Amino acid sequence: MASLTDFRRVADGVRNWGRWGAADELGTLNFITPAKVSAAAGLVRHGKVFPLGIDFGSNGPQGAFQFRQNPVHVMTVDGGDARTLVEYGPKWLSNTVGQELSSFFDGAQNPFRFNDDMIIMPLQAATQWDALSHVYYEDKLYNGFPADSVTSLGAFHCGIDKVDSKGITSRGVLLDLVRHRKADTYLAPGAPITPEELDEVVAAQGVTVGSGDIVLIHTGWQARYLETGDRGESYSGLDWLCAPWLHEREVAAVAADNLMVEDPTSGVDGTFLPMHMLCLRDMGLMLGEYWDLTALAADCAADGAYEFQLVAPPLRVIGAVGSPINPIAIK
């Protein structure tokens, strides 16, 4: 078990504060250059599309943390409303404007009908990006911005809306730890993924990881969840010392098919999620959680190509500390 002194030594080594200027709020997304985006588009050879998002619904895996629940989908207008809105609807339907609108529901005059709905959900309820403002320590966000700049009105600094200019599209690289460990379904708990093991996977797959890449870690957790329905089932994720590995290779972002990317066992005495702190707060490297990598991993194993174009833009929710996404890999 490492100490907080060890943690701070690693943090000093990976910190990117000031690397792209004192006002920077993009962090390692700066590694995604126009040349990188162009090269990633050149990886599309067959036109195969792999959606990497999980379902946004009441049957999702969220709920392990009680403060974050699954999405609630609500219909605000449905087919039944078309039959009753005019007769039992609000009084404004009887005025001139309302009379015109009511003709929409009169089949003799106008066949037009519509449905409408809404969703109530935490922004990190399923497949998601963590914004750089999501995690901090010692009262500082990434690049030294004050933590109290995140208020009840949202994140003034490092919110998810600040990254839309990058689009978050680049070369994606899948590292298949399930296949590497010859696991039946997923990486059972108790064996964190080490930097040395990442090197082994890279070598075995014959792939490279370099500047501007987005690395996807296949642990099999999502496939396991679909089998068991156990939202709180533990797993093995990235060891906290994988942060320097990502830093050395100038990785733009990292995502996994589990709920925290990193291993649930801290590895640093007196801390929770040390890799979150190193990546989001010190490196400025965004984390993606709950991605569905099963079909993509199978295809990569079949054709031996573990690189692809990855398109994963967040919603531009002003001041948000995370965003739901439906990322797509294209080969």
C-alpha positions as a Markdown table, in Angstrom:
| # | Residue | x | y | z |
|---|---|---|---|---|
| 1 | Met | 0.0 | 0.0 | 0.0 |
| 2 | Ala | 1.4 | 3.3 | -1.1 |
| 3 | Ser | 1.4 | 6.4 | 1.2 |
| 4 | Leu | 0.1 | 9.9 | 0.6 |
| 5 | Thr | 3.7 | 10.9 | 0.2 |
| 6 | Asp | 4.1 | 8.4 | -2.6 |
| 7 | Phe | 0.9 | 9.7 | -4.2 |
| 8 | Arg | 2.0 | 13.4 | -4.1 |
| 9 | Arg | 5.3 | 12.4 | -5.7 |
| 10 | Val | 3.5 | 10.8 | -8.6 |
| 11 | Ala | 1.1 | 13.7 | -8.8 |
| 12 | Asp | 4.0 | 16.1 | -9.1 |
| 13 | Gly | 5.4 | 14.0 | -12.0 |
| 14 | Val | 2.2 | 13.9 | -14.0 |
| 15 | Arg | 0.8 | 17.3 | -13.4 |
| 16 | Asn | 0.1 | 19.3 | -16.6 |
| 17 | Trp | -0.8 | 22.6 | -15.0 |
| 18 | Gly | 0.4 | 25.5 | -17.2 |
| 19 | Arg | 1.5 | 23.2 | -20.0 |
| 20 | Trp | -1.0 | 24.8 | -22.4 |
| 21 | Gly | -1.2 | 28.1 | -20.6 |
| 22 | Ala | -2.7 | 29.4 | -17.4 |
| 23 | Ala | -6.2 | 29.7 | -18.9 |
| 24 | Asp | -6.4 | 26.2 | -20.3 |
| 25 | Glu | -9.5 | 24.1 | -19.5 |
| 26 | Leu | -9.0 | 21.3 | -22.1 |
| 27 | Gly | -6.2 | 19.4 | -20.5 |
| 28 | Thr | -4.9 | 16.4 | -22.5 |
| 29 | Leu | -7.5 | 16.9 | -25.2 |
| 30 | Asn | -4.9 | 19.4 | -26.5 |
| 31 | Phe | -3.0 | 16.4 | -27.8 |
| 32 | Ile | -5.8 | 15.8 | -30.3 |
| 33 | Thr | -4.4 | 17.9 | -33.2 |
| 34 | Pro | -6.0 | 18.5 | -36.6 |
| 35 | Ala | -3.5 | 16.0 | -38.0 |
| 36 | Lys | -4.6 | 13.5 | -35.4 |
| 37 | Val | -8.2 | 13.9 | -36.3 |
| 38 | Ser | -7.4 | 13.5 | -40.0 |
| 39 | Ala | -5.3 | 10.4 | -39.4 |
| 40 | Ala | -8.1 | 8.8 | -37.3 |
| 41 | Ala | -10.6 | 9.3 | -40.2 |
| 42 | Gly | -8.2 | 7.3 | -42.4 |
| 43 | Leu | -8.6 | 4.3 | -40.1 |
| 44 | Val | -12.1 | 3.8 | -41.5 |
| 45 | Arg | -11.7 | 1.0 | -44.1 |
| 46 | His | -14.9 | -1.1 | -43.9 |
| 47 | Gly | -17.6 | 1.3 | -42.8 |
| 48 | Lys | -18.4 | -0.9 | -39.7 |
| 49 | Val | -20.0 | 1.1 | -36.9 |
| 50 | Phe | -20.0 | 0.1 | -33.3 |
| 51 | Pro | -22.2 | 2.1 | -30.8 |
| 52 | Leu | -20.4 | 2.0 | -27.4 |
| 53 | Gly | -23.2 | 3.5 | -25.3 |
| 54 | Ile | -25.3 | 1.4 | -22.9 |
| 55 | Asp | -29.1 | 1.8 | -22.5 |
| 56 | Phe | -30.3 | 5.0 | -20.7 |
| 57 | Gly | -33.2 | 3.6 | -18.8 |
| 58 | Ser | -34.5 | 2.2 | -15.5 |
| 59 | Asn | -32.7 | -1.1 | -16.1 |
| 60 | Gly | -29.3 | 0.5 | -16.2 |
| 61 | Pro | -26.4 | -0.2 | -13.9 |
| 62 | Gln | -26.5 | 3.0 | -12.0 |
| 63 | Gly | -27.4 | 2.9 | -8.4 |
| 64 | Ala | -24.3 | 1.5 | -6.7 |
| 65 | Phe | -23.9 | 5.0 | -5.3 |
| 66 | Gln | -27.2 | 6.1 | -3.7 |
| 67 | Phe | -26.8 | 9.8 | -4.8 |
| 68 | Arg | -26.9 | 8.8 | -8.5 |
| 69 | Gln | -29.8 | 6.9 | -9.9 |
| 70 | Asn | -30.9 | 5.5 | -13.2 |
| 71 | Pro | -32.7 | 7.7 | -15.7 |
| 72 | Val | -36.5 | 8.2 | -15.5 |
| 73 | His | -38.2 | 8.5 | -18.8 |
| 74 | Val | -41.6 | 10.3 | -18.8 |
| 75 | Met | -44.1 | 10.9 | -21.6 |
| 76 | Thr | -45.5 | 14.5 | -21.6 |
| 77 | Val | -47.8 | 14.0 | -24.6 |
| 78 | Asp | -48.9 | 10.6 | -26.0 |
| 79 | Gly | -51.6 | 9.1 | -28.2 |
| 80 | Gly | -54.2 | 9.2 | -25.5 |
| 81 | Asp | -53.8 | 13.0 | -25.2 |
| 82 | Ala | -54.9 | 13.5 | -28.8 |
| 83 | Arg | -58.4 | 12.1 | -27.9 |
| 84 | Thr | -58.9 | 14.1 | -24.7 |
| 85 | Leu | -56.9 | 17.3 | -24.9 |
| 86 | Val | -59.5 | 19.4 | -26.6 |
| 87 | Glu | -62.4 | 18.2 | -24.5 |
| 88 | Tyr | -60.7 | 18.2 | -21.1 |
| 89 | Gly | -57.7 | 20.4 | -21.7 |
| 90 | Pro | -56.7 | 23.7 | -20.2 |
| 91 | Lys | -58.9 | 26.8 | -20.7 |
| 92 | Trp | -56.5 | 28.4 | -23.2 |
| 93 | Leu | -57.7 | 25.9 | -25.8 |
| 94 | Ser | -61.0 | 27.8 | -26.0 |
| 95 | Asn | -59.4 | 31.0 | -27.1 |
| 96 | Thr | -58.6 | 32.0 | -30.7 |
| 97 | Val | -55.1 | 30.5 | -30.6 |
| 98 | Gly | -56.3 | 27.5 | -28.8 |
| 99 | Gln | -59.0 | 26.9 | -31.4 |
| 100 | Glu | -56.4 | 26.9 | -34.1 |
| 101 | Leu | -54.3 | 24.5 | -32.2 |
| 102 | Ser | -57.2 | 22.2 | -31.4 |
| 103 | Ser | -57.7 | 21.7 | -35.1 |
| 104 | Phe | -54.5 | 19.6 | -35.0 |
| 105 | Phe | -56.4 | 17.1 | -33.0 |
| 106 | Asp | -59.5 | 17.1 | -35.2 |
| 107 | Gly | -59.0 | 14.2 | -37.6 |
| 108 | Ala | -61.6 | 15.6 | -40.0 |
| 109 | Gln | -59.6 | 18.8 | -40.6 |
| 110 | Asn | -56.0 | 17.8 | -39.9 |
| 111 | Pro | -54.3 | 14.4 | -39.6 |
| 112 | Phe | -51.4 | 15.9 | -37.6 |
| 113 | Arg | -50.6 | 14.2 | -34.3 |
| 114 | Phe | -47.5 | 14.2 | -32.1 |
| 115 | Asn | -45.9 | 12.6 | -29.0 |
| 116 | Asp | -43.5 | 14.3 | -26.6 |
| 117 | Asp | -41.4 | 13.2 | -23.7 |
| 118 | Met | -38.7 | 14.1 | -21.2 |
| 119 | Ile | -36.0 | 12.5 | -19.2 |
| 120 | Ile | -34.9 | 13.1 | -15.6 |
| 121 | Met | -31.4 | 11.8 | -14.8 |
| 122 | Pro | -28.0 | 12.5 | -13.3 |
| 123 | Leu | -25.7 | 13.6 | -16.1 |
| 124 | Gln | -23.5 | 10.6 | -15.2 |
| 125 | Ala | -26.2 | 8.0 | -15.1 |
| 126 | Ala | -24.9 | 5.7 | -17.9 |
| 127 | Thr | -22.3 | 5.9 | -20.6 |
| 128 | Gln | -20.5 | 9.2 | -19.8 |
| 129 | Trp | -17.5 | 11.5 | -19.7 |
| 130 | Asp | -16.3 | 12.9 | -16.4 |
| 131 | Ala | -15.5 | 16.6 | -16.8 |
| 132 | Leu | -12.2 | 17.9 | -15.3 |
| 133 | Ser | -14.3 | 19.7 | -12.7 |
| 134 | His | -15.8 | 16.4 | -11.4 |
| 135 | Val | -12.9 | 15.5 | -9.0 |
| 136 | Tyr | -10.5 | 17.6 | -7.1 |
| 137 | Tyr | -8.4 | 17.7 | -3.9 |
| 138 | Glu | -6.8 | 20.3 | -1.7 |
| 139 | Asp | -9.2 | 23.0 | -3.0 |
| 140 | Lys | -7.8 | 23.0 | -6.5 |
| 141 | Leu | -9.3 | 21.8 | -9.8 |
| 142 | Tyr | -7.2 | 21.1 | -12.9 |
| 143 | Asn | -4.7 | 23.8 | -13.8 |
| 144 | Gly | -4.9 | 25.4 | -10.4 |
| 145 | Phe | -8.4 | 26.8 | -10.7 |
| 146 | Pro | -10.1 | 27.2 | -7.3 |
| 147 | Ala | -12.5 | 24.4 | -6.3 |
| 148 | Asp | -15.1 | 26.9 | -5.1 |
| 149 | Ser | -15.5 | 28.1 | -8.7 |
| 150 | Val | -17.9 | 25.1 | -8.9 |
| 151 | Thr | -21.1 | 26.5 | -7.3 |
| 152 | Ser | -24.8 | 25.6 | -7.1 |
| 153 | Leu | -25.0 | 27.3 | -10.5 |
| 154 | Gly | -22.5 | 24.9 | -12.0 |
| 155 | Ala | -18.8 | 24.7 | -12.8 |
| 156 | Phe | -17.4 | 28.1 | -13.8 |
| 157 | His | -14.1 | 26.5 | -14.7 |
| 158 | Cys | -13.4 | 23.1 | -16.4 |
| 159 | Gly | -17.1 | 22.3 | -17.1 |
| 160 | Ile | -18.0 | 19.8 | -19.7 |
| 161 | Asp | -19.2 | 22.6 | -22.0 |
| 162 | Lys | -15.6 | 23.8 | -22.3 |
| 163 | Val | -14.5 | 20.8 | -24.4 |
| 164 | Asp | -17.0 | 21.0 | -27.2 |
| 165 | Ser | -14.5 | 22.8 | -29.5 |
| 166 | Lys | -12.5 | 19.6 | -29.6 |
| 167 | Gly | -15.4 | 17.4 | -30.5 |
| 168 | Ile | -13.6 | 14.5 | -28.9 |
| 169 | Thr | -12.9 | 12.6 | -32.0 |
| 170 | Ser | -9.5 | 10.9 | -32.4 |
| 171 | Arg | -7.8 | 7.6 | -32.9 |
| 172 | Gly | -9.2 | 5.0 | -30.5 |
| 173 | Val | -7.2 | 2.1 | -29.3 |
| 174 | Leu | -8.9 | -0.9 | -27.5 |
| 175 | Leu | -6.8 | -2.8 | -24.9 |
| 176 | Asp | -8.5 | -6.1 | -24.4 |
| 177 | Leu | -7.7 | -7.2 | -20.9 |
| 178 | Val | -10.4 | -9.9 | -20.9 |
| 179 | Arg | -8.7 | -11.6 | -23.9 |
| 180 | His | -5.2 | -11.1 | -22.5 |
| 181 | Arg | -6.1 | -12.7 | -19.2 |
| 182 | Lys | -8.1 | -15.4 | -20.9 |
| 183 | Ala | -11.0 | -14.6 | -18.6 |
| 184 | Asp | -14.4 | -16.3 | -19.2 |
| 185 | Thr | -16.5 | -13.1 | -19.1 |
| 186 | Tyr | -14.9 | -10.3 | -17.0 |
| 187 | Leu | -12.0 | -9.4 | -14.8 |
| 188 | Ala | -12.9 | -10.7 | -11.4 |
| 189 | Pro | -11.9 | -8.5 | -8.4 |
| 190 | Gly | -8.6 | -8.7 | -6.7 |
| 191 | Ala | -6.1 | -8.2 | -9.6 |
| 192 | Pro | -5.7 | -4.5 | -10.6 |
| 193 | Ile | -4.4 | -3.8 | -14.1 |
| 194 | Thr | -0.8 | -2.7 | -13.9 |
| 195 | Pro | 1.3 | -0.6 | -16.2 |
| 196 | Glu | 3.4 | -3.6 | -17.0 |
| 197 | Glu | 0.3 | -5.5 | -18.0 |
| 198 | Leu | -0.8 | -2.7 | -20.3 |
| 199 | Asp | 2.6 | -3.0 | -22.0 |
| 200 | Glu | 2.1 | -6.7 | -22.4 |
| 201 | Val | -1.3 | -6.2 | -24.0 |
| 202 | Val | 0.0 | -3.5 | -26.4 |
| 203 | Ala | 2.8 | -5.9 | -27.5 |
| 204 | Ala | 0.5 | -8.9 | -27.8 |
| 205 | Gln | -2.0 | -6.9 | -29.9 |
| 206 | Gly | 0.7 | -5.4 | -32.1 |
| 207 | Val | -0.7 | -1.9 | -31.6 |
| 208 | Thr | 0.8 | 1.4 | -30.4 |
| 209 | Val | -0.5 | 4.0 | -28.0 |
| 210 | Gly | 0.7 | 7.5 | -28.6 |
| 211 | Ser | 0.0 | 11.2 | -28.4 |
| 212 | Gly | -3.7 | 12.1 | -28.8 |
| 213 | Asp | -5.0 | 8.6 | -28.7 |
| 214 | Ile | -8.1 | 7.7 | -26.7 |
| 215 | Val | -7.6 | 4.4 | -24.9 |
| 216 | Leu | -10.5 | 2.0 | -24.2 |
| 217 | Ile | -10.0 | -0.6 | -21.5 |
| 218 | His | -12.1 | -3.8 | -22.0 |
| 219 | Thr | -12.7 | -5.5 | -18.6 |
| 220 | Gly | -16.0 | -7.3 | -19.4 |
| 221 | Trp | -17.9 | -5.7 | -16.6 |
| 222 | Gln | -20.8 | -4.5 | -18.8 |
| 223 | Ala | -21.3 | -8.0 | -20.2 |
| 224 | Arg | -21.2 | -9.4 | -16.7 |
| 225 | Tyr | -23.8 | -6.9 | -15.6 |
| 226 | Leu | -26.2 | -8.0 | -18.4 |
| 227 | Glu | -25.9 | -11.6 | -17.1 |
| 228 | Thr | -26.3 | -10.9 | -13.4 |
| 229 | Gly | -28.1 | -7.6 | -13.0 |
| 230 | Asp | -25.8 | -6.9 | -10.1 |
| 231 | Arg | -25.1 | -3.1 | -10.1 |
| 232 | Gly | -22.6 | -3.3 | -7.3 |
| 233 | Glu | -20.5 | -6.3 | -8.5 |
| 234 | Ser | -16.8 | -5.6 | -8.0 |
| 235 | Tyr | -14.2 | -6.0 | -10.7 |
| 236 | Ser | -10.5 | -5.3 | -11.5 |
| 237 | Gly | -9.7 | -1.9 | -13.1 |
| 238 | Leu | -6.7 | 0.2 | -13.7 |
| 239 | Asp | -4.2 | 0.5 | -10.9 |
| 240 | Trp | -3.5 | 4.1 | -9.8 |
| 241 | Leu | 0.0 | 3.8 | -11.2 |
| 242 | Cys | -1.4 | 3.5 | -14.7 |
| 243 | Ala | -1.7 | 7.3 | -14.5 |
| 244 | Pro | 2.0 | 7.8 | -15.3 |
| 245 | Trp | 1.7 | 5.3 | -18.1 |
| 246 | Leu | -1.0 | 7.4 | -19.7 |
| 247 | His | 0.9 | 10.6 | -19.0 |
| 248 | Glu | 4.1 | 9.3 | -20.7 |
| 249 | Arg | 2.2 | 8.4 | -23.8 |
| 250 | Glu | 0.3 | 11.7 | -24.0 |
| 251 | Val | -3.0 | 9.9 | -24.1 |
| 252 | Ala | -5.9 | 12.3 | -24.7 |
| 253 | Ala | -8.6 | 10.4 | -22.6 |
| 254 | Val | -9.3 | 6.9 | -21.2 |
| 255 | Ala | -12.6 | 5.0 | -20.9 |
| 256 | Ala | -13.7 | 1.6 | -19.7 |
| 257 | Asp | -16.7 | -0.6 | -19.6 |
| 258 | Asn | -16.9 | -0.6 | -15.8 |
| 259 | Leu | -18.2 | 2.0 | -13.3 |
| 260 | Met | -15.0 | 3.8 | -12.3 |
| 261 | Val | -12.3 | 2.9 | -14.8 |
| 262 | Glu | -9.8 | 2.5 | -12.0 |
| 263 | Asp | -9.7 | -0.4 | -9.6 |
| 264 | Pro | -12.0 | -0.1 | -6.6 |
| 265 | Thr | -9.2 | -1.0 | -4.3 |
| 266 | Ser | -7.4 | 2.3 | -3.7 |
| 267 | Gly | -3.8 | 1.3 | -3.5 |
| 268 | Val | -3.0 | 4.6 | -1.7 |
| 269 | Asp | -3.5 | 4.6 | 2.1 |
| 270 | Gly | -6.1 | 7.1 | 3.2 |
| 271 | Thr | -7.5 | 7.9 | -0.2 |
| 272 | Phe | -10.5 | 6.9 | -2.4 |
| 273 | Leu | -10.1 | 6.8 | -6.2 |
| 274 | Pro | -6.5 | 8.1 | -6.4 |
| 275 | Met | -6.4 | 7.7 | -10.2 |
| 276 | His | -9.4 | 9.9 | -10.6 |
| 277 | Met | -7.5 | 12.6 | -8.7 |
| 278 | Leu | -4.3 | 12.1 | -10.7 |
| 279 | Cys | -6.1 | 12.1 | -14.1 |
| 280 | Leu | -8.8 | 14.7 | -13.7 |
| 281 | Arg | -7.2 | 17.1 | -11.3 |
| 282 | Asp | -3.5 | 16.8 | -12.1 |
| 283 | Met | -3.2 | 15.6 | -15.7 |
| 284 | Gly | -6.4 | 17.1 | -17.0 |
| 285 | Leu | -7.3 | 13.8 | -18.6 |
| 286 | Met | -11.0 | 12.9 | -18.9 |
| 287 | Leu | -12.4 | 9.5 | -17.9 |
| 288 | Gly | -15.2 | 7.7 | -19.6 |
| 289 | Glu | -17.3 | 5.2 | -17.6 |
| 290 | Tyr | -19.9 | 2.5 | -18.4 |
| 291 | Trp | -18.9 | 2.1 | -22.1 |
| 292 | Asp | -20.1 | -1.1 | -23.9 |
| 293 | Leu | -17.0 | -2.6 | -25.5 |
| 294 | Thr | -18.2 | -6.1 | -26.0 |
| 295 | Ala | -19.0 | -6.1 | -29.8 |
| 296 | Leu | -16.0 | -3.9 | -30.6 |
| 297 | Ala | -13.7 | -6.2 | -28.7 |
| 298 | Ala | -15.0 | -9.2 | -30.6 |
| 299 | Asp | -14.5 | -7.6 | -33.9 |
| 300 | Cys | -11.0 | -6.4 | -33.0 |
| 301 | Ala | -10.0 | -9.9 | -32.0 |
| 302 | Ala | -11.5 | -11.3 | -35.2 |
| 303 | Asp | -9.6 | -9.0 | -37.6 |
| 304 | Gly | -6.6 | -8.1 | -35.5 |
| 305 | Ala | -7.2 | -4.4 | -35.8 |
| 306 | Tyr | -7.4 | -2.7 | -32.5 |
| 307 | Glu | -7.3 | 0.9 | -33.8 |
| 308 | Phe | -10.3 | 2.8 | -35.2 |
| 309 | Gln | -11.9 | 6.2 | -35.5 |
| 310 | Leu | -13.6 | 7.2 | -32.2 |
| 311 | Val | -16.3 | 9.8 | -32.1 |
| 312 | Ala | -17.5 | 10.7 | -28.6 |
| 313 | Pro | -18.7 | 14.3 | -28.1 |
| 314 | Pro | -20.4 | 15.3 | -24.8 |
| 315 | Leu | -23.6 | 17.3 | -24.6 |
| 316 | Arg | -22.9 | 21.0 | -24.2 |
| 317 | Val | -24.5 | 21.3 | -20.8 |
| 318 | Ile | -23.3 | 24.7 | -19.4 |
| 319 | Gly | -21.4 | 24.3 | -16.1 |
| 320 | Ala | -21.9 | 20.5 | -15.9 |
| 321 | Val | -19.3 | 18.2 | -14.3 |
| 322 | Gly | -20.1 | 15.3 | -16.6 |
| 323 | Ser | -22.2 | 14.4 | -19.7 |
| 324 | Pro | -24.0 | 11.4 | -21.1 |
| 325 | Ile | -22.8 | 10.2 | -24.5 |
| 326 | Asn | -23.3 | 7.6 | -27.1 |
| 327 | Pro | -19.8 | 7.1 | -28.4 |
| 328 | Ile | -19.2 | 5.4 | -31.8 |
| 329 | Ala | -16.2 | 3.5 | -33.0 |
| 330 | Ile | -15.8 | 3.2 | -36.8 |
| 331 | Lys | -13.6 | 0.7 | -38.6 |
